[in-house]
Amino acid sequence: MSTTPPMFAPVAAVPVALPQRLASIDAFWGFVMFLMMAEVLRLRSVASAFRDDHSFWGEFWRFLAFHQTHVPWVGCSLHDMIQPGFTFIVGVAVPFSIASRIAKGHSYRSMLIHAFGRALILIFLGVFLRSMSSPQTNWTFIDTLTQIGLAYIFLFPLGFASFRIQFGALLLVLVGCWGAFALYPLPGEGFDWSQTGVAVDWEHNAVGFAAHWNKNTNIAWAFDTWFLNLFPREKPFVFQDGGYATLNFISMFGTMLLGLLAGKILRSERKWKGKCGLFLLWGTVCLGVGAALGALEICPVVKRIWTPSWTLYSGGICFLLLMAFYLLADVVNMRRLFFPLIVIGANSIGAYYMAQVCRSFFSRSLKIHLGADLFKMFGPTYEPLLLGASVLLIYWLILFWMYRQKIFIRI
């Protein structure tokens, strides 16, 4: 039975050797999940105590706090790289997943059914996590897992395609998303700004052509005001406070395609220098083009609505990070250095669940059993940092135990 779908018949046969697990992939994944888990450190709370302190330490804590916070609209912090890093590495893993399943004798049809089931689980798991503090199901599709699930339906079949088809799909996504936003009309006279949650004079509102990507006045916002109200809700959906939108998954699909291309490079027979050279080329070009599109106001670099320029900009950073992890973890073989991250990356779904669900439980438990005063030993300023570091350690120890027991949560 053929394992390659007829529609992609021109593609060279996929190698059937069982793929070697690369430390760099788990380390990259672990780094991304660590940034998410580290939210428990509450660096913004610590920095607030240094609000009027312009010394080195004041600037130091404000710098850390900025990079643990999403920017209001245009731009990027380290925290903004969590979601693109997660989605990029999902794309990287696809060629390895396909090769592994082919080596085990799976047919294309069975792989496609499995991928579709995985996508549905991710979609509904994201909805479930967003509904945990709601009196009823919160039908929203902006959670990272949900967005990945929506895009994965289209990504997996393209894992069998040629580079030309994959690159063509990437261009189609980028140009199509840009055109949809650019053609959507700007707010005119008499526009009801109260329905957007944004003041007309909000400092982050762009003017001119770039205004097509302003918060809650764009085509993605308009789509959600129709689509999300098709589901039962406590009250009608009018806007999302952060400006995030369901249609983000389309341009996020572009980030996953960049990851897919990176995964094919890793799976190739090229020497390590050739792989790193391609990562450097792709990373530099994507980063430069994305930044240029934003600087020229052709397309602002906005993570919250995942603009095409953000796809390129963040994708470029991901290429460069993957190059660094591959070079150090797999080429130089510094696996021990990255072991703490590998432990997290090997159980990324478990790490994601703990970061989303278990924070309050562990925080309360530590205060109850160890005493709240313990975390004030350096004063109230550092209490959230010490408490968060303790929770973060518990997260890692649980993941380490799972790693030692070979318990890996897979979807």
Protein Blocks (a to p, Z undefined) as FASTA:
>chain_A
ZZbdfklmmpccddfbdcdddfklmmmmmmmmmmmmmmmnommlmmmmmmmpcbfklmmm
mmmmmmmcccfkeccdfklmmmmmmmmmmmmmmmmmmmmmmmnopafklmmmmmmmmmmm
mmmmmmmmmmmmpcbdcddfkbfklmmmmmmmmmmmmmmmcfklmmmmmmmmmmmmmmmm
mmpccddehiafklnopafklfklcehjllmmcghiafklmmmmmmmmmpccfbdcfbdf
klpafklmmmmmmmmmmmmmmmmmmmmmbdfklmmmmmmmmmmmmmmmmmmmmmnomacc
dfklopaklmmmmmmmmmmmmmmmmmmmmmnopmkmmmmmmmmmmmmmlmmmmmmmmmmm
mmmmmmmmnopklmmmnojklmmmmmmmmmmmmmmmmmmmmmmnopacdZZ
